[in-house]
Amino acid sequence: MFYQLEFEKPLTEIDDRIREMERKLDRGGVAGAPPGVTPEAVALAPDASSVRTELDRLQAERTETLTRIYANLRPWEVVRVARHPNRPQTRDYIGAICRDFCELHGDRRYGDDPAIVTGFGRIGPHKCLVVGHQKGKDTTEKIRCHFGCAHPEGYRKALAKMRLAAKYRVPIVTLVDTPGAYPGLGAEQRGQAEAIAVNLMEMSRLETPIVSIVIGEGGSGGALGLAVADRVAMLRNSWYSVISPEGCAAILWKQANEQTNAQAADALKLTASDNLELGIVDAVIEEPAGAAHRDPKGAASAIERWVVAQLDELVGKSNETLLQERYDRFRKLGAYEELAAEAGEDTPSPSVG
C-alpha cells in the first residue's frame, strides 16, 4: 500500500529518479547483457558506472533530505508518523528481537484479547516476558484487535502473565502502542477503569525488573496500564500523552480538524523530546532515517540494544532497591516549587509538592 505523509512530498521526485536509475542498471546488467558477458562485467562498463555514481548520489541526497525533514517535525506531524500504516508493531518487534517466543493467551476470567500480546522469549542474553499492544496490519486484523484499543480482559491477561514472570523473577518488557483503552459499553461493564487501575498498582510492586518502550502511540490510561516500569523510553517518532490531539481539540474547541488537532498537539507536549524534558520518560531511542516504517530492522536493533542495556543494569539490583527506585521515579512526576514571597506579599512559604 502506498501511503505518503504531506511533509514527505519533497521526496517524491528523488524517489522517482532513484527508481529510474535502478531500472537502467537492471536493464544494463541483466536483460541487456550481450551473450557470454556476465552482469558483473556490464556493471563495470562506462555507462553503468555513471548510472551507479548518479544512483549513489541520489540515495545520499534522499537520506539527507529524510534526516532534515524528520529533524524538524511539528508535534501533529509526529502523531501522523506514529500512526503510519507501515510502522512496525509489537508482533513485528517480537519477530525481530525475540528468540524462542512462546505466546500466552487468556485472562482466566473472561477471554483472550488480541489487542494485547503476551509471551515468554529471549532478548539478547535475557529471558523475558514480553507484553505489548497490537493494532493489526490489514482490515480484518485491525477489527479483531480493536485498532490496538484493549479491553479489560487484555489488561487482566497482561497482569496475570506479569505476576507469573515476577514469581520466577523474569524481567518484563512492555511495548506500548495504543490510542487509548477501548471505550465501548461492554468494556465498561466488565470494569475497564478498574482493570487499568489494578495494573498500575500491581506493576508498581512487582518484584522483577520492568522496562517499557512507547513504540507508536501512548494514549491515556490505555498506555499507562502497561507502562509502570523501572525504565521508560520512547521511540523518536512516537507520542505519549493524557489524551489524543483529536480528543483534546474536541473538548477545547468543540471540533477536531487539521488546525485544532495541530494546536492541541502543540499544547499537549506529547513528543519524545517533550516527555524527556519533563522527566516522564528516561530515554529517547533514535529511529533510522525516515522513521521506523522505512527501516523496521534498524528500529528493532535500536530497541534491542536499549532493552539489553537496561536489563543488564536492573537484574543485579535487590527487590528492595528495585521497588524503592520505581516508587521514587513515579513519585517525583509532577513535582513543583512555589517561589518565596517578596516582602509585604501574603503568599505561602516555599514548598515542594
C-alpha positions in Angstrom: 0.0 0.0 0.0 1.4 3.4 -1.0 1.0 5.9 1.8 2.6 9.3 1.8 2.6 11.9 4.5 2.1 15.6 3.4 5.5 16.7 4.7 7.3 13.9 2.7 6.3 15.2 -0.7 9.8 16.7 -1.4 11.0 13.0 -1.5 8.7 12.1 -4.4 10.9 13.5 -7.2 14.1 11.9 -5.6 12.3 8.5 -5.3 11.2 8.6 -8.9 14.8 9.4 -10.1 16.2 6.6 -7.9 13.7 4.1 -9.4 14.7 5.3 -12.9 18.4 4.7 -12.2 17.7 1.3 -10.8 15.7 0.3 -13.9 18.6 1.4 -16.1 21.0 -0.7 -14.1 18.7 -3.6 -14.2 18.3 -3.4 -18.0 22.0 -3.0 -18.5 23.1 -5.6 -16.0 20.6 -8.3 -16.8 18.3 -8.0 -19.8 20.7 -6.0 -21.9 23.8 -8.1 -21.3 25.3 -9.5 -24.6 25.7 -13.3 -24.9 28.5 -14.6 -22.8 29.0 -11.3 -20.9 28.3 -11.5 -17.1 26.2 -8.9 -15.4 29.3 -8.0 -13.3 31.2 -7.1 -16.5 28.3 -5.0 -17.7 28.1 -3.2 -14.4 31.7 -2.1 -14.8 31.0 -0.5 -18.3 31.4 3.3 -18.5 27.6 3.9 -18.9 26.8 1.6 -16.0 29.4 3.2 -13.9 28.0 6.7 -14.4 24.5 5.4 -13.6 25.8 3.8 -10.4 27.5 7.1 -9.5 24.3 9.0 -10.0 22.3 6.4 -8.1 24.7 6.7 -5.1 24.4 10.5 -5.2 20.6 10.3 -5.3 20.5 7.9 -2.4 22.7 10.1 -0.3 20.5 13.1 -1.2 17.5 11.1 -0.2 19.0 10.2 3.2 20.0 13.8 3.8 16.5 15.0 2.9 14.8 12.5 5.2 17.1 13.4 8.1 16.4 17.1 7.6 12.6 16.6 7.3 12.3 14.3 10.3 14.6 16.5 12.4 12.0 19.4 12.3 8.6 17.7 12.6 5.8 19.5 14.4 4.0 17.6 17.2 1.0 16.9 15.0 3.3 15.5 12.2 4.9 13.2 14.8 1.4 11.9 15.6 0.9 11.2 11.9 4.2 9.3 11.7 3.3 7.3 14.8 0.1 6.2 13.1 1.8 5.3 9.8 0.2 2.0 8.5 3.6 0.5 7.8 5.1 1.3 11.2 6.3 -1.8 13.0 4.0 -3.1 15.7 4.6 -5.4 18.7 4.5 -8.7 16.7 7.0 -7.2 14.2 9.4 -6.4 17.0 8.9 -9.7 18.7 9.8 -11.5 15.4 12.8 -9.3 15.0 14.4 -9.3 18.5 12.9 -12.3 20.4 14.2 -15.9 20.2 12.1 -18.9 21.3 9.0 -16.8 21.8 6.0 -18.7 23.3 2.8 -16.7 23.3 0.3 -17.0 26.2 -3.4 -16.3 25.9 -6.4 -15.5 28.1 -7.1 -13.8 31.4 -8.7 -16.9 33.2 -11.7 -14.7 33.9 -13.4 -13.7 30.6 -11.4 -14.5 27.5 -8.5 -13.5 25.3 -7.9 -10.0 23.9 -5.9 -9.9 20.7 -5.2 -6.2 21.3 -2.6 -7.3 23.8 0.1 -9.9 23.1 1.9 -11.7 25.9 4.6 -14.4 25.9 8.0 -15.5 27.1 11.1 -15.2 24.9 14.7 -14.3 24.9 16.1 -10.8 24.2 19.8 -10.8 23.9 21.1 -12.8 26.9 17.9 -12.2 29.0 14.8 -14.4 29.4 11.9 -12.0 29.4 8.1 -11.7 29.4 7.1 -9.5 26.5 3.8 -7.7 26.7 2.6 -5.2 24.0 -0.3 -3.7 22.2 -1.1 -4.9 18.7 -3.1 -2.7 16.3 -3.3 -5.0 13.4 -2.0 -4.8 9.8 -4.9 -5.4 7.4 -8.5 -4.5 7.9 -9.5 -7.9 9.3 -6.8 -7.9 11.9 -7.4 -4.3 12.9 -11.1 -5.0 13.6 -10.1 -8.2 15.6 -7.6 -6.2 17.6 -9.9 -3.2 18.0 -7.2 -1.0 16.4 -5.0 -1.5 19.4 -7.6 -0.4 22.0 -7.5 -3.1 24.7 -10.5 -4.4 26.7 -10.4 -5.2 30.4 -9.5 -8.8 29.7 -6.4 -7.6 27.8 -5.1 -5.7 30.8 -6.0 -8.6 33.1 -4.3 -11.0 30.8 -1.2 -8.8 30.9 -1.2 -8.6 34.7 -1.7 -12.4 35.1 1.3 -13.1 32.9 3.4 -10.4 34.7 2.6 -11.9 38.0 3.8 -15.3 36.7 7.0 -13.6 35.5 7.5 -11.9 38.9 7.1 -15.3 40.6 10.3 -16.5 38.9 11.9 -13.0 38.7 11.8 -13.0 35.0 12.2 -9.4 33.6 9.3 -7.8 31.9 9.5 -5.8 28.7 6.3 -3.9 27.6 5.7 -2.3 24.2 3.1 0.5 24.3 1.2 1.4 21.1 -2.4 2.4 21.7 -4.6 5.5 21.1 -6.3 4.5 24.4 -8.2 1.8 26.1 -11.4 0.6 24.4 -14.3 2.9 25.4 -17.2 0.6 24.5 -20.2 -0.3 26.7 -19.1 -3.9 27.1 -15.6 -2.9 28.2 -17.1 -0.5 30.8 -19.4 -3.2 32.1 -16.5 -5.6 32.6 -14.5 -3.0 34.6 -12.2 -1.1 32.2 -11.1 1.5 34.7 -10.7 -1.0 37.5 -8.6 -3.3 35.3 -6.2 -0.4 34.4 -6.1 0.9 38.0 -5.2 -2.6 39.3 -2.4 -2.9 36.7 -1.0 0.5 37.9 -1.0 -0.6 41.5 0.3 -4.1 40.9 3.0 -3.2 38.4 4.4 -0.7 40.9 5.2 -3.5 43.3 6.1 -6.5 41.1 9.4 -7.8 42.3 11.1 -8.1 39.0 12.7 -5.6 36.6 10.3 -3.9 34.2 11.2 -1.8 31.1 8.7 -0.1 28.8 9.0 1.4 25.4 6.4 3.6 23.6 6.8 2.3 20.1 4.0 4.4 18.5 1.0 5.9 20.2 0.9 6.2 24.0 -2.7 7.4 24.7 -4.0 8.0 28.2 -4.7 5.2 30.7 -4.6 2.6 27.9 -0.9 3.3 27.7 -0.3 3.6 31.4 -1.8 0.2 32.0 1.5 -1.3 30.6 3.9 1.5 31.4 4.6 1.5 35.1 8.2 0.5 34.8 11.7 1.0 36.2 12.8 2.5 32.9 10.5 4.1 30.3 11.7 5.1 26.8 10.1 6.4 23.7 11.0 5.9 20.0 11.8 9.3 18.5 8.6 9.4 16.4 6.1 8.3 19.0 3.8 10.3 21.2 2.8 9.9 24.9 0.0 12.0 26.4 -3.0 12.0 28.7 -5.3 12.4 25.6 -5.1 12.3 21.8 -4.9 15.6 19.9 -8.3 14.9 18.4 -9.8 14.3 21.9 -8.2 17.4 23.2 -9.4 19.5 20.3 -13.0 18.2 20.6 -13.1 19.3 24.2 -11.4 22.7 23.9 -12.7 23.9 20.5 -15.8 21.6 20.0 -14.4 20.4 16.7 -11.4 18.3 15.6 -9.8 19.3 12.3 -6.3 19.8 11.0 -6.0 23.2 12.5 -7.3 22.4 16.0 -5.6 19.0 16.1 -2.3 20.7 15.4 -2.9 23.3 18.1 -3.8 20.6 20.6 -0.7 18.6 19.7 1.4 21.7 20.4 -0.2 22.3 23.7 -0.1 18.7 25.0 3.7 18.4 24.9 3.4 14.9 23.7 6.6 14.3 21.7 9.5 12.2 22.9 11.7 15.3 23.4 8.9 17.0 25.5 8.4 13.9 27.6 12.1 13.5 28.2 12.4 17.2 29.2 9.5 16.8 31.7 11.1 13.7 33.2 8.2 11.4 32.2 10.5 9.1 30.2 14.1 8.2 30.8 15.4 7.9 27.3 14.6 8.6 23.6 15.5 5.8 21.2 16.6 7.1 17.9 14.9 5.7 14.8 16.6 5.2 11.4 16.5 8.0 8.8 12.9 8.5 7.8 11.4 6.7 10.8 10.8 3.1 11.8 8.5 2.3 8.9 11.3 2.8 6.4 13.8 0.5 8.3 12.0 -1.8 10.7 15.1 -3.9 11.3 17.1 -0.8 12.2 14.4 0.3 14.7 14.2 -3.2 16.2 18.0 -3.3 16.6 17.9 0.1 18.5 15.2 -1.2 20.8 17.1 -4.4 21.5 20.2 -2.6 22.4 18.4 -0.3 24.8 16.4 -3.2 26.4 19.6 -5.3 26.9 21.5 -2.3 28.4 18.7 -1.6 30.9 18.2 -5.2 31.9 22.0 -5.7 32.3 21.8 -2.9 35.0 18.5 -3.8 36.6 18.8 -7.6 37.1 21.6 -7.2 39.6 19.5 -5.0 41.9 17.8 -6.3 45.0 14.0 -6.4 45.1 14.0 -3.7 47.9 16.2 -1.3 45.8 14.2 -2.0 42.7 10.8 -1.2 44.3 12.1 1.8 46.1 13.6 3.3 43.0 10.5 2.5 41.0 8.3 4.3 43.6 10.6 7.3 43.7 10.6 7.5 39.9 6.8 7.9 39.7 6.5 9.9 43.0 8.6 12.7 41.6 6.5 13.2 38.5 4.6 16.5 38.7 6.9 17.9 41.4 6.8 21.7 41.5 8.2 24.6 43.5 6.5 27.6 44.9 8.6 30.8 44.8 9.2 32.6 48.1 7.0 35.6 48.7 8.6 39.0 48.3 8.4 41.4 51.3 4.9 42.5 52.1 3.2 39.9 50.0 0.8 37.4 51.6 1.8 34.2 49.8 2.7 30.7 51.1 6.2 29.9 52.1 8.4 27.8 49.7 7.4 24.1 49.4 7.8 21.2 47.1 4.8 19.2 46.0 
